[in-house]
Amino acid sequence: MKDEVIAPYIPIYHRSPNKFIGYHEEDFDDGCGHRAIVVVANFKDKKGNDKEMVAYVRWIL
């Protein structure tokens, strides 16, 4: 049996040929009392278009 190589997960916004720009934070409220801070990644895709993607959600207790 061959040894399998485990590759680390690389988020889409950090993968080549995308160009990572940075993160920004947005407040989130679902209307039921749950609050969070949504961290959004900004990047340019391989065609040079500006894109955004939610990187993670930090819930406020």
PDB file with SEQRES, HELIX, SHEET and CRYST1 records, atoms N, CA, C and O in Angstrom:
SEQRES   1 A   61  MET LYS ASP GLU VAL ILE ALA PRO TYR ILE PRO ILE TYR          
SEQRES   2 A   61  HIS ARG SER PRO ASN LYS PHE ILE GLY TYR HIS GLU GLU          
SEQRES   3 A   61  ASP PHE ASP ASP GLY CYS GLY HIS ARG ALA ILE VAL VAL          
SEQRES   4 A   61  VAL ALA ASN PHE LYS ASP LYS LYS GLY ASN ASP LYS GLU          
SEQRES   5 A   61  MET VAL ALA TYR VAL ARG TRP ILE LEU                          
HELIX    1 AA1 ILE A   12  HIS A   14  5                                   3    
SHEET    1 AA1 3 LYS A  19  ASP A  29  0                                        
SHEET    2 AA1 3 ARG A  35  LYS A  44 -1                                        
SHEET    3 AA1 3 ASP A  50  ILE A  60 -1                                        
CRYST1    1.000    1.000    1.000  90.00  90.00  90.00 P 1           1          
ATOM      1  N   MET A   1       0.841  -1.183   0.000  1.00  0.00           N  
ATOM      2  CA  MET A   1       0.000   0.000   0.000  1.00  0.00           C  
ATOM      3  C   MET A   1       0.887   1.247   0.000  1.00  0.00           C  
ATOM      4  O   MET A   1       1.864   1.331   0.743  1.00  0.00           O  
ATOM      5  N   LYS A   2       0.531   2.197  -0.835  1.00  0.00           N  
ATOM      6  CA  LYS A   2       1.307   3.438  -0.925  1.00  0.00           C  
ATOM      7  C   LYS A   2       1.033   4.338   0.268  1.00  0.00           C  
ATOM      8  O   LYS A   2      -0.067   4.347   0.821  1.00  0.00           O  
ATOM      9  N   ASP A   3       2.045   5.088   0.650  1.00  0.00           N  
ATOM     10  CA  ASP A   3       1.842   6.100   1.684  1.00  0.00           C  
ATOM     11  C   ASP A   3       1.103   7.275   1.070  1.00  0.00           C  
ATOM     12  O   ASP A   3       1.513   7.812   0.040  1.00  0.00           O  
ATOM     13  N   GLU A   4       0.011   7.669   1.710  1.00  0.00           N  
ATOM     14  CA  GLU A   4      -0.760   8.802   1.207  1.00  0.00           C  
ATOM     15  C   GLU A   4      -0.198  10.099   1.767  1.00  0.00           C  
ATOM     16  O   GLU A   4       0.148  10.182   2.945  1.00  0.00           O  
ATOM     17  N   VAL A   5      -0.114  11.091   0.924  1.00  0.00           N  
ATOM     18  CA  VAL A   5       0.363  12.401   1.340  1.00  0.00           C  
ATOM     19  C   VAL A   5      -0.846  13.220   1.761  1.00  0.00           C  
ATOM     20  O   VAL A   5      -1.812  13.348   1.008  1.00  0.00           O  
ATOM     21  N   ILE A   6      -0.789  13.764   2.947  1.00  0.00           N  
ATOM     22  CA  ILE A   6      -1.881  14.590   3.447  1.00  0.00           C  
ATOM     23  C   ILE A   6      -1.564  16.041   3.117  1.00  0.00           C  
ATOM     24  O   ILE A   6      -0.557  16.589   3.565  1.00  0.00           O  
ATOM     25  N   ALA A   7      -2.442  16.654   2.324  1.00  0.00           N  
ATOM     26  CA  ALA A   7      -2.250  18.055   1.932  1.00  0.00           C  
ATOM     27  C   ALA A   7      -3.065  18.947   2.860  1.00  0.00           C  
ATOM     28  O   ALA A   7      -4.219  18.631   3.148  1.00  0.00           O  
ATOM     29  N   PRO A   8      -2.500  20.043   3.333  1.00  0.00           N  
ATOM     30  CA  PRO A   8      -3.250  20.953   4.199  1.00  0.00           C  
ATOM     31  C   PRO A   8      -4.347  21.669   3.420  1.00  0.00           C  
ATOM     32  O   PRO A   8      -4.224  21.891   2.215  1.00  0.00           O  
ATOM     33  N   TYR A   9      -5.429  22.031   4.128  1.00  0.00           N  
ATOM     34  CA  TYR A   9      -6.514  22.784   3.506  1.00  0.00           C  
ATOM     35  C   TYR A   9      -6.066  24.230   3.306  1.00  0.00           C  
ATOM     36  O   TYR A   9      -5.565  24.863   4.235  1.00  0.00           O  
ATOM     37  N   ILE A  10      -6.245  24.742   2.110  1.00  0.00           N  
ATOM     38  CA  ILE A  10      -5.941  26.143   1.806  1.00  0.00           C  
ATOM     39  C   ILE A  10      -7.240  26.801   1.370  1.00  0.00           C  
ATOM     40  O   ILE A  10      -7.834  26.379   0.378  1.00  0.00           O  
ATOM     41  N   PRO A  11      -7.700  27.832   2.089  1.00  0.00           N  
ATOM     42  CA  PRO A  11      -8.946  28.498   1.709  1.00  0.00           C  
ATOM     43  C   PRO A  11      -8.885  29.036   0.279  1.00  0.00           C  
ATOM     44  O   PRO A  11      -7.810  29.374  -0.218  1.00  0.00           O  
ATOM     45  N   ILE A  12     -10.025  29.113  -0.367  1.00  0.00           N  
ATOM     46  CA  ILE A  12     -10.103  29.562  -1.760  1.00  0.00           C  
ATOM     47  C   ILE A  12      -9.445  30.924  -1.937  1.00  0.00           C  
ATOM     48  O   ILE A  12      -8.775  31.157  -2.944  1.00  0.00           O  
ATOM     49  N   TYR A  13      -9.625  31.826  -0.975  1.00  0.00           N  
ATOM     50  CA  TYR A  13      -9.079  33.176  -1.118  1.00  0.00           C  
ATOM     51  C   TYR A  13      -7.556  33.224  -0.993  1.00  0.00           C  
ATOM     52  O   TYR A  13      -6.951  34.249  -1.308  1.00  0.00           O  
ATOM     53  N   HIS A  14      -6.924  32.142  -0.541  1.00  0.00           N  
ATOM     54  CA  HIS A  14      -5.452  32.079  -0.468  1.00  0.00           C  
ATOM     55  C   HIS A  14      -4.849  31.200  -1.560  1.00  0.00           C  
ATOM     56  O   HIS A  14      -3.627  31.135  -1.691  1.00  0.00           O  
ATOM     57  N   ARG A  15      -5.682  30.526  -2.342  1.00  0.00           N  
ATOM     58  CA  ARG A  15      -5.175  29.617  -3.379  1.00  0.00           C  
ATOM     59  C   ARG A  15      -4.679  30.383  -4.597  1.00  0.00           C  
ATOM     60  O   ARG A  15      -5.184  31.456  -4.927  1.00  0.00           O  
ATOM     61  N   SER A  16      -3.686  29.810  -5.252  1.00  0.00           N  
ATOM     62  CA  SER A  16      -3.184  30.380  -6.498  1.00  0.00           C  
ATOM     63  C   SER A  16      -4.204  30.081  -7.589  1.00  0.00           C  
ATOM     64  O   SER A  16      -4.732  28.969  -7.594  1.00  0.00           O  
ATOM     65  N   PRO A  17      -4.517  30.966  -8.495  1.00  0.00           N  
ATOM     66  CA  PRO A  17      -3.930  32.260  -8.821  1.00  0.00           C  
ATOM     67  C   PRO A  17      -4.639  33.442  -8.156  1.00  0.00           C  
ATOM     68  O   PRO A  17      -4.408  34.587  -8.546  1.00  0.00           O  
ATOM     69  N   ASN A  18      -5.502  33.189  -7.154  1.00  0.00           N  
ATOM     70  CA  ASN A  18      -6.187  34.284  -6.467  1.00  0.00           C  
ATOM     71  C   ASN A  18      -5.193  35.124  -5.671  1.00  0.00           C  
ATOM     72  O   ASN A  18      -4.189  34.608  -5.179  1.00  0.00           O  
ATOM     73  N   LYS A  19      -5.476  36.421  -5.546  1.00  0.00           N  
ATOM     74  CA  LYS A  19      -4.604  37.347  -4.807  1.00  0.00           C  
ATOM     75  C   LYS A  19      -5.352  37.860  -3.586  1.00  0.00           C  
ATOM     76  O   LYS A  19      -6.317  38.614  -3.710  1.00  0.00           O  
ATOM     77  N   PHE A  20      -4.900  37.444  -2.401  1.00  0.00           N  
ATOM     78  CA  PHE A  20      -5.522  37.852  -1.144  1.00  0.00           C  
ATOM     79  C   PHE A  20      -5.239  39.321  -0.875  1.00  0.00           C  
ATOM     80  O   PHE A  20      -4.100  39.770  -1.006  1.00  0.00           O  
ATOM     81  N   ILE A  21      -6.283  40.083  -0.493  1.00  0.00           N  
ATOM     82  CA  ILE A  21      -6.140  41.508  -0.193  1.00  0.00           C  
ATOM     83  C   ILE A  21      -6.160  41.744   1.311  1.00  0.00           C  
ATOM     84  O   ILE A  21      -5.274  42.413   1.842  1.00  0.00           O  
ATOM     85  N   GLY A  22      -7.159  41.203   2.003  1.00  0.00           N  
ATOM     86  CA  GLY A  22      -7.244  41.401   3.444  1.00  0.00           C  
ATOM     87  C   GLY A  22      -8.595  40.977   3.989  1.00  0.00           C  
ATOM     88  O   GLY A  22      -9.451  40.473   3.261  1.00  0.00           O  
ATOM     89  N   TYR A  23      -8.769  41.193   5.301  1.00  0.00           N  
ATOM     90  CA  TYR A  23     -10.018  40.864   5.982  1.00  0.00           C  
ATOM     91  C   TYR A  23     -10.719  42.148   6.410  1.00  0.00           C  
ATOM     92  O   TYR A  23     -10.074  43.177   6.612  1.00  0.00           O  
ATOM     93  N   HIS A  24     -12.049  42.083   6.548  1.00  0.00           N  
ATOM     94  CA  HIS A  24     -12.781  43.127   7.242  1.00  0.00           C  
ATOM     95  C   HIS A  24     -13.892  42.467   8.051  1.00  0.00           C  
ATOM     96  O   HIS A  24     -14.315  41.351   7.750  1.00  0.00           O  
ATOM     97  N   GLU A  25     -14.360  43.171   9.082  1.00  0.00           N  
ATOM     98  CA  GLU A  25     -15.359  42.616   9.990  1.00  0.00           C  
ATOM     99  C   GLU A  25     -16.686  43.322   9.810  1.00  0.00           C  
ATOM    100  O   GLU A  25     -16.738  44.527   9.562  1.00  0.00           O  
ATOM    101  N   GLU A  26     -17.776  42.544   9.940  1.00  0.00           N  
ATOM    102  CA  GLU A  26     -19.130  43.082   9.863  1.00  0.00           C  
ATOM    103  C   GLU A  26     -19.923  42.551  11.050  1.00  0.00           C  
ATOM    104  O   GLU A  26     -19.777  41.389  11.430  1.00  0.00           O  
ATOM    105  N   ASP A  27     -20.766  43.408  11.637  1.00  0.00           N  
ATOM    106  CA  ASP A  27     -21.659  42.962  12.704  1.00  0.00           C  
ATOM    107  C   ASP A  27     -22.792  42.146  12.104  1.00  0.00           C  
ATOM    108  O   ASP A  27     -23.234  42.410  10.986  1.00  0.00           O  
ATOM    109  N   PHE A  28     -23.261  41.149  12.857  1.00  0.00           N  
ATOM    110  CA  PHE A  28     -24.345  40.290  12.397  1.00  0.00           C  
ATOM    111  C   PHE A  28     -25.335  40.105  13.530  1.00  0.00           C  
ATOM    112  O   PHE A  28     -24.942  39.839  14.666  1.00  0.00           O  
ATOM    113  N   ASP A  29     -26.612  40.244  13.228  1.00  0.00           N  
ATOM    114  CA  ASP A  29     -27.690  40.021  14.192  1.00  0.00           C  
ATOM    115  C   ASP A  29     -28.792  39.279  13.455  1.00  0.00           C  
ATOM    116  O   ASP A  29     -29.277  39.755  12.429  1.00  0.00           O  
ATOM    117  N   ASP A  30     -29.201  38.107  13.969  1.00  0.00           N  
ATOM    118  CA  ASP A  30     -30.197  37.311  13.252  1.00  0.00           C  
ATOM    119  C   ASP A  30     -31.636  37.678  13.610  1.00  0.00           C  
ATOM    120  O   ASP A  30     -32.570  37.060  13.099  1.00  0.00           O  
ATOM    121  N   GLY A  31     -31.832  38.669  14.477  1.00  0.00           N  
ATOM    122  CA  GLY A  31     -33.175  39.106  14.837  1.00  0.00           C  
ATOM    123  C   GLY A  31     -33.777  38.319  15.989  1.00  0.00           C  
ATOM    124  O   GLY A  31     -34.854  38.672  16.470  1.00  0.00           O  
ATOM    125  N   CYS A  32     -33.116  37.270  16.442  1.00  0.00           N  
ATOM    126  CA  CYS A  32     -33.598  36.449  17.553  1.00  0.00           C  
ATOM    127  C   CYS A  32     -32.713  36.607  18.781  1.00  0.00           C  
ATOM    128  O   CYS A  32     -32.818  35.828  19.729  1.00  0.00           O  
ATOM    129  N   GLY A  33     -31.850  37.603  18.768  1.00  0.00           N  
ATOM    130  CA  GLY A  33     -30.976  37.846  19.901  1.00  0.00           C  
ATOM    131  C   GLY A  33     -29.586  37.253  19.779  1.00  0.00           C  
ATOM    132  O   GLY A  33     -28.756  37.450  20.667  1.00  0.00           O  
ATOM    133  N   HIS A  34     -29.313  36.538  18.710  1.00  0.00           N  
ATOM    134  CA  HIS A  34     -27.978  35.983  18.499  1.00  0.00           C  
ATOM    135  C   HIS A  34     -27.141  37.002  17.745  1.00  0.00           C  
ATOM    136  O   HIS A  34     -27.537  37.485  16.684  1.00  0.00           O  
ATOM    137  N   ARG A  35     -25.971  37.325  18.304  1.00  0.00           N  
ATOM    138  CA  ARG A  35     -25.094  38.313  17.672  1.00  0.00           C  
ATOM    139  C   ARG A  35     -23.755  37.676  17.347  1.00  0.00           C  
ATOM    140  O   ARG A  35     -23.314  36.736  18.008  1.00  0.00           O  
ATOM    141  N   ALA A  36     -23.119  38.210  16.314  1.00  0.00           N  
ATOM    142  CA  ALA A  36     -21.819  37.687  15.898  1.00  0.00           C  
ATOM    143  C   ALA A  36     -21.064  38.758  15.135  1.00  0.00           C  
ATOM    144  O   ALA A  36     -21.621  39.780  14.737  1.00  0.00           O  
ATOM    145  N   ILE A  37     -19.791  38.497  14.945  1.00  0.00           N  
ATOM    146  CA  ILE A  37     -18.953  39.308  14.069  1.00  0.00           C  
ATOM    147  C   ILE A  37     -18.531  38.389  12.929  1.00  0.00           C  
ATOM    148  O   ILE A  37     -17.919  37.344  13.153  1.00  0.00           O  
ATOM    149  N   VAL A  38     -18.862  38.787  11.719  1.00  0.00           N  
ATOM    150  CA  VAL A  38     -18.523  37.999  10.537  1.00  0.00           C  
ATOM    151  C   VAL A  38     -17.233  38.563   9.952  1.00  0.00           C  
ATOM    152  O   VAL A  38     -17.160  39.750   9.632  1.00  0.00           O  
ATOM    153  N   VAL A  39     -16.228  37.725   9.815  1.00  0.00           N  
ATOM    154  CA  VAL A  39     -14.950  38.137   9.242  1.00  0.00           C  
ATOM    155  C   VAL A  39     -14.960  37.730   7.768  1.00  0.00           C  
ATOM    156  O   VAL A  39     -15.072  36.550   7.435  1.00  0.00           O  
ATOM    157  N   VAL A  40     -14.842  38.729   6.896  1.00  0.00           N  
ATOM    158  CA  VAL A  40     -14.943  38.528   5.453  1.00  0.00           C  
ATOM    159  C   VAL A  40     -13.568  38.721   4.815  1.00  0.00           C  
ATOM    160  O   VAL A  40     -12.863  39.685   5.114  1.00  0.00           O  
ATOM    161  N   ALA A  41     -13.200  37.796   3.935  1.00  0.00           N  
ATOM    162  CA  ALA A  41     -11.929  37.884   3.206  1.00  0.00           C  
ATOM    163  C   ALA A  41     -12.163  38.574   1.871  1.00  0.00           C  
ATOM    164  O   ALA A  41     -13.106  38.244   1.153  1.00  0.00           O  
ATOM    165  N   ASN A  42     -11.308  39.530   1.541  1.00  0.00           N  
ATOM    166  CA  ASN A  42     -11.347  40.210   0.243  1.00  0.00           C  
ATOM    167  C   ASN A  42     -10.192  39.688  -0.601  1.00  0.00           C  
ATOM    168  O   ASN A  42      -9.061  39.584  -0.126  1.00  0.00           O  
ATOM    169  N   PHE A  43     -10.491  39.357  -1.871  1.00  0.00           N  
ATOM    170  CA  PHE A  43      -9.444  38.862  -2.761  1.00  0.00           C  
ATOM    171  C   PHE A  43      -9.809  39.140  -4.208  1.00  0.00           C  
ATOM    172  O   PHE A  43     -10.956  39.459  -4.522  1.00  0.00           O  
ATOM    173  N   LYS A  44      -8.830  39.018  -5.080  1.00  0.00           N  
ATOM    174  CA  LYS A  44      -9.049  39.130  -6.524  1.00  0.00           C  
ATOM    175  C   LYS A  44      -8.929  37.730  -7.114  1.00  0.00           C  
ATOM    176  O   LYS A  44      -7.980  37.003  -6.823  1.00  0.00           O  
ATOM    177  N   ASP A  45      -9.911  37.356  -7.956  1.00  0.00           N  
ATOM    178  CA  ASP A  45      -9.846  36.040  -8.582  1.00  0.00           C  
ATOM    179  C   ASP A  45      -8.905  36.061  -9.778  1.00  0.00           C  
ATOM    180  O   ASP A  45      -8.295  37.089 -10.074  1.00  0.00           O  
ATOM    181  N   LYS A  46      -8.786  34.930 -10.467  1.00  0.00           N  
ATOM    182  CA  LYS A  46      -7.814  34.831 -11.563  1.00  0.00           C  
ATOM    183  C   LYS A  46      -8.123  35.762 -12.722  1.00  0.00           C  
ATOM    184  O   LYS A  46      -7.247  36.039 -13.542  1.00  0.00           O  
ATOM    185  N   LYS A  47      -9.368  36.255 -12.803  1.00  0.00           N  
ATOM    186  CA  LYS A  47      -9.738  37.197 -13.864  1.00  0.00           C  
ATOM    187  C   LYS A  47      -9.592  38.647 -13.418  1.00  0.00           C  
ATOM    188  O   LYS A  47      -9.861  39.565 -14.193  1.00  0.00           O  
ATOM    189  N   GLY A  48      -9.165  38.861 -12.168  1.00  0.00           N  
ATOM    190  CA  GLY A  48      -8.960  40.209 -11.655  1.00  0.00           C  
ATOM    191  C   GLY A  48     -10.195  40.842 -11.050  1.00  0.00           C  
ATOM    192  O   GLY A  48     -10.182  42.030 -10.726  1.00  0.00           O  
ATOM    193  N   ASN A  49     -11.283  40.062 -10.888  1.00  0.00           N  
ATOM    194  CA  ASN A  49     -12.508  40.588 -10.290  1.00  0.00           C  
ATOM    195  C   ASN A  49     -12.396  40.598  -8.768  1.00  0.00           C  
ATOM    196  O   ASN A  49     -11.871  39.656  -8.175  1.00  0.00           O  
ATOM    197  N   ASP A  50     -12.893  41.671  -8.135  1.00  0.00           N  
ATOM    198  CA  ASP A  50     -12.916  41.739  -6.678  1.00  0.00           C  
ATOM    199  C   ASP A  50     -13.979  40.783  -6.153  1.00  0.00           C  
ATOM    200  O   ASP A  50     -15.109  40.779  -6.641  1.00  0.00           O  
ATOM    201  N   LYS A  51     -13.619  39.977  -5.163  1.00  0.00           N  
ATOM    202  CA  LYS A  51     -14.526  38.995  -4.573  1.00  0.00           C  
ATOM    203  C   LYS A  51     -14.470  39.101  -3.061  1.00  0.00           C  
ATOM    204  O   LYS A  51     -13.489  39.584  -2.495  1.00  0.00           O  
ATOM    205  N   GLU A  52     -15.541  38.642  -2.408  1.00  0.00           N  
ATOM    206  CA  GLU A  52     -15.605  38.545  -0.954  1.00  0.00           C  
ATOM    207  C   GLU A  52     -16.091  37.155  -0.590  1.00  0.00           C  
ATOM    208  O   GLU A  52     -16.890  36.553  -1.307  1.00  0.00           O  
ATOM    209  N   MET A  53     -15.594  36.645   0.548  1.00  0.00           N  
ATOM    210  CA  MET A  53     -16.020  35.341   1.029  1.00  0.00           C  
ATOM    211  C   MET A  53     -15.951  35.361   2.552  1.00  0.00           C  
ATOM    212  O   MET A  53     -15.006  35.903   3.125  1.00  0.00           O  
ATOM    213  N   VAL A  54     -16.943  34.775   3.205  1.00  0.00           N  
ATOM    214  CA  VAL A  54     -16.927  34.700   4.662  1.00  0.00           C  
ATOM    215  C   VAL A  54     -15.808  33.754   5.079  1.00  0.00           C  
ATOM    216  O   VAL A  54     -15.790  32.586   4.690  1.00  0.00           O  
ATOM    217  N   ALA A  55     -14.878  34.271   5.872  1.00  0.00           N  
ATOM    218  CA  ALA A  55     -13.753  33.465   6.346  1.00  0.00           C  
ATOM    219  C   ALA A  55     -14.154  32.692   7.603  1.00  0.00           C  
ATOM    220  O   ALA A  55     -13.914  31.488   7.698  1.00  0.00           O  
ATOM    221  N   TYR A  56     -14.762  33.380   8.561  1.00  0.00           N  
ATOM    222  CA  TYR A  56     -15.267  32.718   9.755  1.00  0.00           C  
ATOM    223  C   TYR A  56     -16.240  33.629  10.476  1.00  0.00           C  
ATOM    224  O   TYR A  56     -16.324  34.824  10.194  1.00  0.00           O  
ATOM    225  N   VAL A  57     -16.985  33.037  11.425  1.00  0.00           N  
ATOM    226  CA  VAL A  57     -17.971  33.764  12.222  1.00  0.00           C  
ATOM    227  C   VAL A  57     -17.557  33.645  13.681  1.00  0.00           C  
ATOM    228  O   VAL A  57     -17.325  32.544  14.179  1.00  0.00           O  
ATOM    229  N   ARG A  58     -17.466  34.784  14.366  1.00  0.00           N  
ATOM    230  CA  ARG A  58     -17.118  34.816  15.783  1.00  0.00           C  
ATOM    231  C   ARG A  58     -18.383  35.195  16.556  1.00  0.00           C  
ATOM    232  O   ARG A  58     -18.796  36.354  16.540  1.00  0.00           O  
ATOM    233  N   TRP A  59     -18.997  34.218  17.231  1.00  0.00           N  
ATOM    234  CA  TRP A  59     -20.238  34.455  17.960  1.00  0.00           C  
ATOM    235  C   TRP A  59     -19.961  35.212  19.251  1.00  0.00           C  
ATOM    236  O   TRP A  59     -18.967  34.963  19.932  1.00  0.00           O  
ATOM    237  N   ILE A  60     -20.858  36.143  19.577  1.00  0.00           N  
ATOM    238  CA  ILE A  60     -20.756  36.939  20.799  1.00  0.00           C  
ATOM    239  C   ILE A  60     -21.738  36.357  21.800  1.00  0.00           C  
ATOM    240  O   ILE A  60     -22.940  36.302  21.541  1.00  0.00           O  
ATOM    241  N   LEU A  61     -21.226  35.925  22.938  1.00  0.00           N  
ATOM    242  CA  LEU A  61     -22.090  35.310  23.955  1.00  0.00           C  
ATOM    243  C   LEU A  61     -22.626  36.324  24.915  1.00  0.00           C  
ATOM    244  O   LEU A  61     -23.369  35.973  25.832  1.00  0.00           O  
TER     245      LEU A  61                                                      
END                                                                             
